[in-house]
Every structure is written in C-alpha cells, then in structure tokens.
Amino acid sequence: MEQLCSWLEGQSGGVRTYIEFQKKSAHLAQKDQANGSLYILLGMVAQRFSNRYDGEPLPVDTATAALKEFAALLRRASDLADKDAELQLRFLNEIATLDLTTA
C-alpha cells in the first residue's frame, strides 16, 4: 500500500491518473489477495471519477481536491492494515460509497 500511496502522491491528478490507478489496484488485488477487496474498491472509486470526466474538461480545482482526498484515503487504508476486522470492514464500506466527484 505504501508504494501505491507514493505513486499517487507523484501524480498530477488528471483523469489518466485514475485510469492508471485502477489498473494498478486490479493488479495488486491479484498479487495480494488478503487485501483484494480493498484494492478493488479503491479501483472502483478511481473508475467512477475517471468515468465522470472522460472526454470532458476536468477543472483544476476539482482535480486538486479529488487528488488530495484520494491520497488521504490511501493513507488511511495503509494505517488500518493492521487494525481489527471491524474497523477494516467499516472502512471498506466507506470506500464503497465514496464519490470523488463531490470533493
């Protein structure tokens, strides 16, 4: 997860960032099956965002706010990796309903 956080923090936040993130998270879900649902849900958040702005202009303020929120979400995911199952499940449910387009 740390590697994914570092990668995201080095990105511009454009639509392509989220498309690439989705690919990376799908790959990681296969490699790290113990955290597969986390990676898939994070990828779905990225997919919803990229689908919303695919072929449309992405305002700089929106891109900046979304990237900041998404990076914070990844840091929380990393912090919760060794926490109890109940906290992790609540976090997964939060991710499942997150919409970065309202950031």
NUBAGU-666009 format. One record per residue (C-alpha): residue number from 0; x, y, z. Coordinates in Angstrom, 3 decimals. Example, Ala and Ser with C-alpha at 12.3 -4.5 7.8 and 13.67 -1.06 7.14 Angstrom:
// NUBAGU-666009
<pt><seq>0</seq><xx>12.300</xx><yy>-4.500</yy><zz>7.800</zz></pt>
<pt><seq>1</seq><xx>13.670</xx><yy>-1.060</yy><zz>7.140</zz></pt>
END
This chain:
// NUBAGU-666009
<pt><seq>0</seq><xx>0.000</xx><yy>0.000</yy><zz>0.000</zz></pt>
<pt><seq>1</seq><xx>2.872</xx><yy>2.373</yy><zz>0.733</zz></pt>
<pt><seq>2</seq><xx>4.164</xx><yy>2.023</yy><zz>-2.813</zz></pt>
<pt><seq>3</seq><xx>0.719</xx><yy>2.866</yy><zz>-4.178</zz></pt>
<pt><seq>4</seq><xx>0.486</xx><yy>5.908</yy><zz>-1.871</zz></pt>
<pt><seq>5</seq><xx>3.884</xx><yy>7.152</yy><zz>-3.044</zz></pt>
<pt><seq>6</seq><xx>2.945</xx><yy>6.651</yy><zz>-6.677</zz></pt>
<pt><seq>7</seq><xx>-0.315</xx><yy>8.584</yy><zz>-6.266</zz></pt>
<pt><seq>8</seq><xx>1.371</xx><yy>11.478</yy><zz>-4.492</zz></pt>
<pt><seq>9</seq><xx>3.651</xx><yy>11.895</yy><zz>-7.507</zz></pt>
<pt><seq>10</seq><xx>0.761</xx><yy>12.161</yy><zz>-9.973</zz></pt>
<pt><seq>11</seq><xx>-0.908</xx><yy>15.215</yy><zz>-11.487</zz></pt>
<pt><seq>12</seq><xx>-4.469</xx><yy>14.213</yy><zz>-10.622</zz></pt>
<pt><seq>13</seq><xx>-5.800</xx><yy>14.230</yy><zz>-14.154</zz></pt>
<pt><seq>14</seq><xx>-8.193</xx><yy>11.597</yy><zz>-15.469</zz></pt>
<pt><seq>15</seq><xx>-5.272</xx><yy>9.480</yy><zz>-16.643</zz></pt>
<pt><seq>16</seq><xx>-4.055</xx><yy>9.193</yy><zz>-13.032</zz></pt>
<pt><seq>17</seq><xx>-7.291</xx><yy>7.470</yy><zz>-12.056</zz></pt>
<pt><seq>18</seq><xx>-7.299</xx><yy>5.192</yy><zz>-15.081</zz></pt>
<pt><seq>19</seq><xx>-3.760</xx><yy>4.083</yy><zz>-14.258</zz></pt>
<pt><seq>20</seq><xx>-4.634</xx><yy>3.716</yy><zz>-10.577</zz></pt>
<pt><seq>21</seq><xx>-7.470</xx><yy>1.382</yy><zz>-11.454</zz></pt>
<pt><seq>22</seq><xx>-5.096</xx><yy>-0.826</yy><zz>-13.437</zz></pt>
<pt><seq>23</seq><xx>-2.546</xx><yy>-0.842</yy><zz>-10.621</zz></pt>
<pt><seq>24</seq><xx>-5.150</xx><yy>-1.680</yy><zz>-7.991</zz></pt>
<pt><seq>25</seq><xx>-6.561</xx><yy>-4.568</yy><zz>-10.071</zz></pt>
<pt><seq>26</seq><xx>-3.050</xx><yy>-5.971</yy><zz>-10.418</zz></pt>
<pt><seq>27</seq><xx>-2.397</xx><yy>-5.619</yy><zz>-6.683</zz></pt>
<pt><seq>28</seq><xx>-5.700</xx><yy>-7.333</yy><zz>-5.867</zz></pt>
<pt><seq>29</seq><xx>-4.419</xx><yy>-10.404</yy><zz>-7.691</zz></pt>
<pt><seq>30</seq><xx>-0.981</xx><yy>-10.248</yy><zz>-6.055</zz></pt>
<pt><seq>31</seq><xx>-2.163</xx><yy>-9.510</yy><zz>-2.513</zz></pt>
<pt><seq>32</seq><xx>-5.377</xx><yy>-11.489</yy><zz>-2.206</zz></pt>
<pt><seq>33</seq><xx>-5.582</xx><yy>-10.917</yy><zz>1.553</zz></pt>
<pt><seq>34</seq><xx>-6.313</xx><yy>-7.263</yy><zz>0.736</zz></pt>
<pt><seq>35</seq><xx>-8.017</xx><yy>-7.871</yy><zz>-2.601</zz></pt>
<pt><seq>36</seq><xx>-11.343</xx><yy>-6.294</yy><zz>-1.670</zz></pt>
<pt><seq>37</seq><xx>-9.589</xx><yy>-3.133</yy><zz>-0.528</zz></pt>
<pt><seq>38</seq><xx>-7.722</xx><yy>-2.784</yy><zz>-3.823</zz></pt>
<pt><seq>39</seq><xx>-10.824</xx><yy>-3.494</yy><zz>-5.895</zz></pt>
<pt><seq>40</seq><xx>-12.905</xx><yy>-0.948</yy><zz>-4.007</zz></pt>
<pt><seq>41</seq><xx>-10.187</xx><yy>1.689</yy><zz>-4.317</zz></pt>
<pt><seq>42</seq><xx>-10.039</xx><yy>0.933</yy><zz>-8.033</zz></pt>
<pt><seq>43</seq><xx>-13.800</xx><yy>1.400</yy><zz>-8.266</zz></pt>
<pt><seq>44</seq><xx>-13.524</xx><yy>4.849</yy><zz>-6.672</zz></pt>
<pt><seq>45</seq><xx>-10.892</xx><yy>5.750</yy><zz>-9.263</zz></pt>
<pt><seq>46</seq><xx>-13.046</xx><yy>4.328</yy><zz>-12.055</zz></pt>
<pt><seq>47</seq><xx>-16.112</xx><yy>6.351</yy><zz>-11.026</zz></pt>
<pt><seq>48</seq><xx>-14.011</xx><yy>9.508</yy><zz>-11.067</zz></pt>
<pt><seq>49</seq><xx>-12.376</xx><yy>8.804</yy><zz>-14.428</zz></pt>
<pt><seq>50</seq><xx>-15.729</xx><yy>7.850</yy><zz>-15.977</zz></pt>
<pt><seq>51</seq><xx>-17.286</xx><yy>11.093</yy><zz>-14.786</zz></pt>
<pt><seq>52</seq><xx>-14.660</xx><yy>13.226</yy><zz>-16.531</zz></pt>
<pt><seq>53</seq><xx>-13.838</xx><yy>11.008</yy><zz>-19.504</zz></pt>
<pt><seq>54</seq><xx>-13.914</xx><yy>13.240</yy><zz>-22.561</zz></pt>
<pt><seq>55</seq><xx>-14.844</xx><yy>16.316</yy><zz>-20.515</zz></pt>
<pt><seq>56</seq><xx>-12.708</xx><yy>19.079</yy><zz>-19.079</zz></pt>
<pt><seq>57</seq><xx>-11.538</xx><yy>18.438</yy><zz>-15.534</zz></pt>
<pt><seq>58</seq><xx>-11.378</xx><yy>21.725</yy><zz>-13.633</zz></pt>
<pt><seq>59</seq><xx>-8.047</xx><yy>22.232</yy><zz>-11.859</zz></pt>
<pt><seq>60</seq><xx>-9.741</xx><yy>22.899</yy><zz>-8.510</zz></pt>
<pt><seq>61</seq><xx>-11.727</xx><yy>19.672</yy><zz>-8.810</zz></pt>
<pt><seq>62</seq><xx>-8.642</xx><yy>17.675</yy><zz>-9.783</zz></pt>
<pt><seq>63</seq><xx>-6.638</xx><yy>19.096</yy><zz>-6.876</zz></pt>
<pt><seq>64</seq><xx>-9.380</xx><yy>18.465</yy><zz>-4.311</zz></pt>
<pt><seq>65</seq><xx>-10.039</xx><yy>14.933</yy><zz>-5.575</zz></pt>
<pt><seq>66</seq><xx>-6.356</xx><yy>14.001</yy><zz>-5.567</zz></pt>
<pt><seq>67</seq><xx>-5.945</xx><yy>15.331</yy><zz>-2.033</zz></pt>
<pt><seq>68</seq><xx>-8.976</xx><yy>13.372</yy><zz>-0.806</zz></pt>
<pt><seq>69</seq><xx>-7.919</xx><yy>10.201</yy><zz>-2.612</zz></pt>
<pt><seq>70</seq><xx>-4.356</xx><yy>10.398</yy><zz>-1.244</zz></pt>
<pt><seq>71</seq><xx>-5.751</xx><yy>10.839</yy><zz>2.278</zz></pt>
<pt><seq>72</seq><xx>-7.961</xx><yy>7.797</yy><zz>1.728</zz></pt>
<pt><seq>73</seq><xx>-4.953</xx><yy>5.713</yy><zz>0.697</zz></pt>
<pt><seq>74</seq><xx>-3.002</xx><yy>6.829</yy><zz>3.756</zz></pt>
<pt><seq>75</seq><xx>-5.938</xx><yy>5.778</yy><zz>5.954</zz></pt>
<pt><seq>76</seq><xx>-6.045</xx><yy>2.421</yy><zz>4.174</zz></pt>
<pt><seq>77</seq><xx>-2.376</xx><yy>1.946</yy><zz>4.921</zz></pt>
<pt><seq>78</seq><xx>-2.853</xx><yy>2.904</yy><zz>8.574</zz></pt>
<pt><seq>79</seq><xx>-5.760</xx><yy>0.474</yy><zz>9.002</zz></pt>
<pt><seq>80</seq><xx>-3.941</xx><yy>-2.508</yy><zz>7.511</zz></pt>
<pt><seq>81</seq><xx>-3.054</xx><yy>-3.939</yy><zz>10.916</zz></pt>
<pt><seq>82</seq><xx>-6.216</xx><yy>-2.891</yy><zz>12.783</zz></pt>
<pt><seq>83</seq><xx>-9.083</xx><yy>-5.145</yy><zz>13.830</zz></pt>
<pt><seq>84</seq><xx>-11.537</xx><yy>-6.596</yy><zz>11.340</zz></pt>
<pt><seq>85</seq><xx>-14.458</xx><yy>-4.419</yy><zz>12.440</zz></pt>
<pt><seq>86</seq><xx>-12.562</xx><yy>-1.182</yy><zz>11.736</zz></pt>
<pt><seq>87</seq><xx>-11.406</xx><yy>-2.528</yy><zz>8.400</zz></pt>
<pt><seq>88</seq><xx>-14.954</xx><yy>-3.514</yy><zz>7.412</zz></pt>
<pt><seq>89</seq><xx>-16.299</xx><yy>-0.071</yy><zz>8.292</zz></pt>
<pt><seq>90</seq><xx>-13.545</xx><yy>1.460</yy><zz>6.186</zz></pt>
<pt><seq>91</seq><xx>-14.331</xx><yy>-0.834</yy><zz>3.233</zz></pt>
<pt><seq>92</seq><xx>-17.975</xx><yy>0.226</yy><zz>3.453</zz></pt>
<pt><seq>93</seq><xx>-16.921</xx><yy>3.878</yy><zz>3.450</zz></pt>
<pt><seq>94</seq><xx>-14.785</xx><yy>3.321</yy><zz>0.348</zz></pt>
<pt><seq>95</seq><xx>-17.621</xx><yy>1.531</yy><zz>-1.429</zz></pt>
<pt><seq>96</seq><xx>-19.777</xx><yy>4.662</yy><zz>-1.291</zz></pt>
<pt><seq>97</seq><xx>-17.108</xx><yy>7.337</yy><zz>-1.805</zz></pt>
<pt><seq>98</seq><xx>-17.574</xx><yy>9.660</yy><zz>-4.753</zz></pt>
<pt><seq>99</seq><xx>-14.574</xx><yy>11.872</yy><zz>-5.532</zz></pt>
<pt><seq>100</seq><xx>-16.633</xx><yy>13.962</yy><zz>-7.954</zz></pt>
<pt><seq>101</seq><xx>-18.210</xx><yy>15.669</yy><zz>-4.954</zz></pt>
<pt><seq>102</seq><xx>-14.813</xx><yy>16.584</yy><zz>-3.471</zz></pt>
END
